[in-house]
């Protein structure tokens, strides 16, 4: 399992979308 900065950013974005669904 590789933890890339880009992957972390994408994961954070997904979390935000799930926590605050704006469409």
Buried (B, 14 or more C-beta within 10 A) or exposed (E): EEEEEEEEEEEEEEEEEEEEEEE
